[in-house]
Amino acid sequence: MTTQRFLGGDWVTVHGVADPRALLMWVLDLGFAGLCVGPGPRSTDWTCLLPAMSDLPIELPAVRVASVLEVLGVRGGSLASTHANDRTVAQRRIRDAVALAHRLGCPKVILDPGVARVPGMAEESLEDLGDPGAGWTPESARVQKARRDAVIDAALDAVCRSLFEICRAAPDVEFALTGSRHVFGLGDPAGLGQIFDDLPQLKLSYWHDTAVAARRDELLGTAQGEWLEGFGNRMSGMTLGDAAGGMLYLPPGTGGVDYPLLSSYRRRFGAAAPVVVELDPAVEPGEIPGAHAFLSKYGL
């Protein structure tokens, strides 16, 4: 079974070189088939890669609407907000990602379905499940999730209407919904399941995020296999990174991600979908060979 393994753009914006051709050669030398691009810690004009790509065996499988390190909240735009201004900001970002995907020839756009607007969240401090300094406990996470669940019907209505408009405006793009690191996000098995059920006619797929799934398992008891069992037949790609000590996107094999389970589902549903290794910028390039070796053991 052959797996196409790509490198995440968040990490690349910090560790990569500025020259486009040298950057692509570096990605290939690191053992990756290409890049998954999008906003990152450092601003990057990804269209500059196009001339350098013309004679290199490199691919750009997808564009992300937002950085995996960004905690999407309603104030930064949310398709799931009941406030029109929040949805407008989110839709603008998605249109920008679609325009970039068209220019780069990417077939997919990866997006978080959005964050529910919960009463009092303007003063909220516990939002980011991937913040190791937030003092999360399973009890505090369940309390926060219950606040989201109290408004989930309105949030689902908002996100479904938003996605309908977005898909209608870009019928040639596949939109891949992924897990939420925000505790009020609709990117969990319950929220995603309802969205897929309500919008069966749209070009929507599922993009699995191993670090988010592991963290939600740890704090909220959402089994990692629940995502895979529920959406494996919709899976169009995976973001591979680990989770430990409250941190997300550590090198694979260093945290709580169940890679044997992931491998079994990978074999079950096939290896056509790309996998993207996304790492926290604090991870050094010297960790890459070990990540490759670990993932190869599981056919990922």
Order of alpha helices (4+ residues) and beta strands (2+ residues): beta-alpha-alpha-beta-alpha-beta-alpha-beta-alpha-alpha-beta-alpha-beta-alpha-alpha-beta-beta-beta-alpha-beta-alpha
